[in-house]
Amino acid sequence: MALYSAEDAKYLKRRIRGGQIDVHPTEKALIVNYSIEATVLDEYQNTMIGDKKDAQKIIRVKSLGPSTDIRALAKEVINRCKLIHPTKLLEVEQLLFYLQNRRDTNLPSDSTTGVSQKPISDELEQPSIDTQINETASLNDIDDYADMLYENVQDKIKGSALILQLARNPDNLSEIIQKESVLNVLTRVYKEEWHESIELATNIVYIFFCFSSFTDFHPLVSQYRIGAQTMTIVEAEMKKYDQWMEEITREQKKKPRDTRANITIDNKYKVLIRKQEQFLRVAFYLLLNLAEDLKVELKMRNKSIITQLIHALDRDNNDLLILVVSFLKKLSVFVENKNDIVSSLFQFQ
């Protein structure tokens, strides 16, 4: 085989590819990841040598302040940095908004958990759910509780409720995170068997909600793809709610004068709706916590989180409505989200 010499290299082909954009961990700056691909061609355009190098560019936005016009700044950043394609305008806006609202990165850690807690809005209270467990859970028995998730539905509900009891104490979270087998079985049941019981799904999403209340645990929640699965379940529960409403309407049309029958139907659905709304409140709260990361929020938008939130405004549960409105308020700072909110409002009128 003939070998190419340096003299044969007639052309140098150089290509720069823009990559992921991140926020700087400590400065008011964006980090643009990109790669440089260099290829040496001979006179026949055959590749002689190819090389690829990853690099980063830091774009500092020291002028960013509470009153900064984010959209205008995002356009300026894109004009200044040719590595960022104009189609990423919305992503840049969201990252700048995150920087604009980010607190001091050197927050003091909680003395007991060792992690910094994500500040929770004063408007919002911790979700409450129905529990029938009188037993006091112990960290020493957590593996036994996880084993119950392999049994029948009632055992699964009890096992998940006992683990939830532990997770609601922040002091236990650092211990639970070490139990990979426990987290794995919780995740599997949540993804594959959530439809067996709304109480089971609520217990499990609440366990991960406890982790989501601490920013340092967000990577854990993301690792197990809890946010994506939660949105899948929320969508399914919303469709189920619509079916219930249709069934109620049909039943009422059949017996419009039978007041007693109507009360029976209403009571049956009230129980189902109450349990469903307990799940929705925990689920939306978990998603709101995870949306602290603007990239995660963008993924939620792409999966129609706004449609689901607007749909939830049809409820009579004040705690749920306060949470939903708070979430929509957070999303509405971006004009694209605001337009989606308006469209969805018309859709559900």
C-alpha positions, 0 to 999 in steps of 0.5 A: 500500500502506498503511503502518503507524504506531507507533500501530497497534502494539498487541502486542509478541510476544517469544520467547526460544530456547535454543541451543547450550551451550559451555564457557568457554575459560578460566573454570569456566563454561558459555556458553549461546547464545540468541536473542531474537525480537521481533515487533510486531503490529497489532490484527489480529495482522499482523506489522508489524516483526520482529527477531532478536538473538543473545545469550549468558549465562555461568553460572559454576560456581566451586564445581566441584572434583574431588569435586563431584557432577556430576549434582546440579550439572547439575540446579542449573544447569538450575534456575538457567537457564531457557534450558536445557531439562531434556532437555539434562541429559545434555549439561550433565553432560558439559560440567561433567565436561569442565570438572572434568577440563580442564587449564590452558588455557595449556599450553606449546606444543611447541617444534617443532610449535607445538601443545599435545599431548593427554596420552596415558594411561600405560596406552596405547602408540602403535598398531603396524601392519604396513608393507612400505615400505622407502622413506624418505618425503620431504615434498618428494614428498608430492604424488607420494604423494597421486597414487598414491591415484588408482592401483590398490590396491597403489599406494594402499596404498604412497602412504598408507603413505609419507604415514603415515611422514611423519605419524608425525613430529610435526614434519611435521604443520604442513606436511602440514596445509597440503596441502589437496589431500593431505588431500582425497584421503585423505578421499575414499579413506577414505570411498569406497574403504576396503573395497578393503583393510583395510591402506589403511583402516588407513594412512589412519585412522592418518594422522588419528590422528596429528593427533588426538593434538594437541588443536589439530588436532581441528578439522581431523579434525572438518572432514573428518568422520573420526570419523563415517566411522571409526565406520561402518567399525568397525561394518562390520568388526564385522559382517564378524568375526561372519560369519567366526566363523559361517564357521569354525563351519560349516567345523568342523562339516563336518570335525570330525575333519580337524585339518589342514583346521581348522588351515588355516582357523584360519591364514587367519582369523588373518591377517584378524583380525590385520589387522582388529584393527590397524585397530580399535586405531587407529580406537578410539584416534582416537575416544578422542582426539576424545572429549576433547570431550564433545559429540563423545563424546555424538555417539559414544554416539548412534551406539552406540560402546558397543555396538562397544566391548563387541563388541570385548571378544571379542578376544584382542589384549591391546593392543586390550583395554586400549584398549577398557577404557580407553575404556569406563572414560572413558564409564562416569562417566555413569550413562546410559553405565554402563547402556548398558555393562551392557545391551551386556554382557548382549547379547554374553554 
